[in-house]
């Protein structure tokens, strides 16, 4: 008898919902990665232009300046992401998942394109802040709509596929960097307008989930709609899941943005990269990002089957422990580009793979009427604290003398995740709460 595939029984419409949410997250990832890729050349140009003293050699803009201003913009970006995730999570519970997806995708697409107009570093910071509002909101709406539309027994697999979009988006950004490297960093931001077309597909073919429609009707009839949704996350039996989910997301985001997303700068600092022209250096950065995300893609797709077999908490623990070990190994031990390319996939498996756990786990913690609010809050509230990660990394670079030492110090945050996990509820095998 032929074994039954987990894909059997999934309707074309359920695949469509996953596809549009997946595309939205692909372009979220592409957008976030664009900045990490062009950070160095963009800040070289913008800081030089801001100096006001005529042409300045790029050599005058050292790693300390790039680390400082780059860290500030990264931090501002994460604060915007946090605000957008919480704000649009609430909007998705009030207005609907589909409408919120359209609004958030348009926001981040248009303002990514606008970043190409930046004339100073703080222009770029403002554009990145508004872009981040849309990126944070898109995840809250997209993860929730997939969880509510897909069959119960297949939700984890769908969430794994959804999170794989992040790796695809990074590959796409790296490929675009190879294709457009001769056109400069502004061309990379202009490409970010393209996701606006996804919002048209959503408008034409995606409807609100029946789960949400029924819950919204009950809420309106009971008058509960007048109650604030955010305070409810900290009442009764929801308090512990909210605190545990928020802290786990904080750990993952802090580690990613405080350390792993400095991979392009790590590559540029290698001895063999010194003296290379900007185009060749940019190509090597793209190859490194692709290597990191080859491992990340395996991690994204592995989390769901592992979580279904062993539980959510054990797999979160595996990812935290692996990240704690691999960050120092990756950022301190290699002295050649080839070594970096070998280590980055292993780091990516753990450090990025942990993020599949959140579209699986967070929607399982909350009933339908506050699911997007709860998932959006947990995944994004910690970003306000995590926003100090890039800023702290910039400070540690100055204090410790290298990006490798700074990233290794940031890795200690994963100990917090291991401490939190025993207090997090295990949701394996439980139906999505109504």
Protein Blocks (a to p, Z undefined) as FASTA:
>chain_A
ZZddfkgopafklmmmmmmmmmmmmmmmmmmmmmmmmmmmmmmmmmmmmnonojadfklm
cfklmmmmmmmmmmmmmmmmmmmmmmmmmmmmmnopklmmmmmmmmmmmmmmmmmmpcbf
klmmmmmmmmmmmmmmmmmmmmmmmmmmpcfklmmmmmmmmmmmmmmmmmmmmmmmmmmm
mnojklmmmmmmmmmmmmmmmmmmpccdfklmmmmmmmmmnopmmpcfklmmmgcjllmm
mmmmmmmmmmmmmmmmmmmmmmmmmmmmpmklgopafklmmmmmmmmmmmmmmmmmmmmm
mmmmmmmmnojklmmmmmmmmmmmmmmmmmmmpccfklmmmmmmmmmmmmmmmmmmmmmm
mmmmpcfklmmmmmmmmmmmmmmmmmmmmmmmmmmmmmnopaklmmmmmmmmmmmmmmmm
mmpccfehiacdZZ
